[in-house]
Amino acid sequence: MTGIAHSEVAPKAGHGVSHGEAFRVWLRVALLSFGGPAGQISMMHRILVDELKWVSENRFLHALNYCMLLPGPEAQQLAIYIGWLMHGTFGGIVAGGLFVLPGAVAIMALSIIYASFGNVGIVGALFFGLKAAVLAIVLQAVQRVGKRALRSGIMRALAAAAFIAIFFFDTPFPLIVLTAGVIGFFGGKAGHPAFAGGGGHGPSGTIAQDQSLLGEEMPDRANIPVGQSLRIAAVWLFIWLAPVALLLAFRGGGDIFAQIAVFFSKMAVVTFGGAYAVLAYVAQQAVESFHWLKPGEMLDGLGMAETTPGPLIIVLQFVGFMAAYRSPGGLPPLLAGAAGGLLATWVTFVPCFLWIFLGAPYIEQLRGNRALTGALSAITAAVVGVILNLAVWFAIHAIFRQTVFVRGFGFAFDLPRLASVDPWALTLCAGAILAIFRFKAGLLQTLAGSAAAGVALYLAGLTSHGIAP
């Protein structure tokens, strides 16, 4: 297909990295990609910039800046971008595909176990413990991203406004991102110092012109005519949306698989700001609008995604699995769930290849643009507020058994009933927060400790947290 063959598939002599070596490196990156986008991007920086010196710090951060402005998982998009820089479209497909594969396999296996045995007390207790760690991890994401992004009063105000807008007024997330981006674009264009920083999850420090195998020259593949760009867009749009069109045509809009395909395709277009920001929006829709999941189950799915490699947004496979599992139609429930999960994964991650292969050639020509840097900084600040919203939402549903819906003067939100607090959930959450923030425990240590504590409480007869799928 000419649309995806705009670069050579043979090893590029200029940098000397063969396809076989690249495959091994990207597989290593995929298997080590724990810890959400912050950990994944830091890990890629360590391997690709510090250790292997494939790309320079400048090139890495420029690619990351573009990926932060895109909808969807920025860590996977960054892998696709660097794969494209190294070996063209073929390299991007290998890098992006491998980045998702281990997590997709693991989440599918865990979803089957969850649906089949989730009502067994000890399994429910394990996920009860995981919820505590997930809340602490989301709070850590607020702290990490906020520390880098909120370096001025303007940025702190943007974050606060984003939190108020989404938590109290249910403002659509895309509108928040668009507003922040416009503010940042014009602020950066005007040269305001508050919008001069990069932001994001990437490494901080001075951007140096480090020696790298790729070098700093713009690749030949970045000089493509508009007609070829249109062909690239057409091919990847077909790959992405053909299954959606077929489902709508043959099964109708009311079918569960068509609903999954359409909903997650929309999410792929409108969800900006990284995994935690996406989850804040998806959780509200999947739980409150579609009733595919219960609030606690969204936390369970996020706990799965935190304990497996790959993009954190792979949790959407669990959402699609449970949605189809509960409405299987004429299919066996587990088969329907597997199909729903794979469908959600397809329409979530395939668009990432479209955004990179279509936009990367032009973004390579825009390194150092002040307006784009300002937009990135403002969006990142707003995302801090959205992640804080996710943390508050998770805390309410993890620690309290009941909430009261409060409405008035244009605002609406869930207020927890203080008398409904679950003391053991509160204890586990406090312990996980203490472990991460006070004792600097690692991600896997915190998850394993919280899960073990949940099981221990169940075996001691202190809780009875079975999960009924």
Rosetta blueprint (number, residue, H / E / L):
1 M L
2 T H
3 G H
4 I H
5 A L
6 H L
7 S L
8 E L
9 V L
10 A L
11 P L
12 K L
13 A L
14 G L
15 H L
16 G L
17 V L
18 S L
19 H H
20 G H
21 E H
22 A H
23 F H
24 R H
25 V H
26 W H
27 L H
28 R H
29 V H
30 A H
31 L H
32 L L
33 S L
34 F L
35 G L
36 G H
37 P H
38 A H
39 G H
40 Q H
41 I H
42 S H
43 M H
44 M H
45 H H
46 R H
47 I H
48 L H
49 V H
50 D H
51 E H
52 L L
53 K L
54 W L
55 V L
56 S L
57 E H
58 N H
59 R H
60 F H
61 L H
62 H H
63 A H
64 L H
65 N H
66 Y H
67 C H
68 M H
69 L L
70 L L
71 P E
72 G L
73 P L
74 E H
75 A H
76 Q H
77 Q H
78 L H
79 A H
80 I H
81 Y H
82 I H
83 G H
84 W H
85 L H
86 M H
87 H H
88 G H
89 T H
90 F H
91 G H
92 G H
93 I H
94 V H
95 A H
96 G H
97 G H
98 L H
99 F H
100 V H
101 L H
102 P H
103 G H
104 A H
105 V H
106 A H
107 I H
108 M H
109 A H
110 L H
111 S H
112 I H
113 I H
114 Y H
115 A H
116 S H
117 F H
118 G L
119 N L
120 V L
121 G H
122 I H
123 V H
124 G H
125 A H
126 L H
127 F H
128 F H
129 G H
130 L H
131 K H
132 A H
133 A H
134 V H
135 L H
136 A H
137 I H
138 V H
139 L H
140 Q H
141 A H
142 V H
143 Q H
144 R H
145 V H
146 G H
147 K H
148 R H
149 A H
150 L L
151 R L
152 S L
153 G H
154 I H
155 M H
156 R H
157 A H
158 L H
159 A H
160 A H
161 A H
162 A H
163 F H
164 I H
165 A H
166 I H
167 F H
168 F H
169 F L
170 D L
171 T L
172 P L
173 F H
174 P H
175 L H
176 I H
177 V H
178 L H
179 T H
180 A H
181 G H
182 V H
183 I H
184 G H
185 F H
186 F H
187 G H
188 G H
189 K H
190 A L
191 G L
192 H L
193 P H
194 A H
195 F H
196 A L
197 G L
198 G L
199 G L
200 G L
201 H L
202 G L
203 P L
204 S L
205 G L
206 T L
207 I L
208 A L
209 Q L
210 D L
211 Q L
212 S L
213 L L
214 L L
215 G L
216 E L
217 E L
218 M L
219 P L
220 D H
221 R H
222 A H
223 N L
224 I L
225 P L
226 V H
227 G H
228 Q H
229 S H
230 L H
231 R H
232 I H
233 A H
234 A H
235 V H
236 W H
237 L H
238 F H
239 I H
240 W H
241 L H
242 A H
243 P H
244 V H
245 A H
246 L H
247 L H
248 L H
249 A H
250 F H
251 R H
252 G L
253 G L
254 G L
255 D L
256 I H
257 F H
258 A H
259 Q H
260 I H
261 A H
262 V H
263 F H
264 F H
265 S H
266 K H
267 M H
268 A H
269 V H
270 V H
271 T L
272 F E
273 G L
274 G L
275 A H
276 Y H
277 A H
278 V H
279 L H
280 A H
281 Y H
282 V H
283 A H
284 Q H
285 Q H
286 A H
287 V H
288 E H
289 S H
290 F L
291 H L
292 W L
293 L L
294 K L
295 P H
296 G H
297 E H
298 M H
299 L H
300 D H
301 G H
302 L H
303 G H
304 M H
305 A H
306 E H
307 T H
308 T L
309 P L
310 G L
311 P L
312 L H
313 I H
314 I H
315 V H
316 L H
317 Q H
318 F H
319 V H
320 G H
321 F H
322 M H
323 A H
324 A H
325 Y H
326 R H
327 S L
328 P L
329 G L
330 G L
331 L L
332 P L
333 P H
334 L H
335 L H
336 A H
337 G H
338 A H
339 A H
340 G H
341 G H
342 L H
343 L H
344 A H
345 T H
346 W H
347 V H
348 T H
349 F H
350 V H
351 P H
352 C H
353 F H
354 L H
355 W H
356 I H
357 F H
358 L H
359 G H
360 A H
361 P H
362 Y H
363 I H
364 E L
365 Q L
366 L L
367 R L
368 G L
369 N L
370 R H
371 A H
372 L H
373 T H
374 G H
375 A H
376 L H
377 S H
378 A H
379 I H
380 T H
381 A H
382 A H
383 V H
384 V H
385 G H
386 V H
387 I H
388 L H
389 N H
390 L H
391 A H
392 V H
393 W H
394 F H
395 A H
396 I H
397 H H
398 A H
399 I H
400 F E
401 R L
402 Q L
403 T E
404 V E
405 F E
406 V E
407 R E
408 G E
409 F L
410 G L
411 F E
412 A E
413 F E
414 D E
415 L E
416 P E
417 R L
418 L H
419 A H
420 S H
421 V E
422 D L
423 P H
424 W H
425 A H
426 L H
427 T H
428 L H
429 C H
430 A H
431 G H
432 A H
433 I H
434 L H
435 A H
436 I H
437 F H
438 R L
439 F L
440 K L
441 A L
442 G L
443 L H
444 L H
445 Q H
446 T H
447 L H
448 A H
449 G H
450 S H
451 A H
452 A H
453 A H
454 G H
455 V H
456 A H
457 L H
458 Y H
459 L H
460 A L
461 G L
462 L L
463 T L
464 S L
465 H L
466 G L
467 I L
468 A L
469 P L
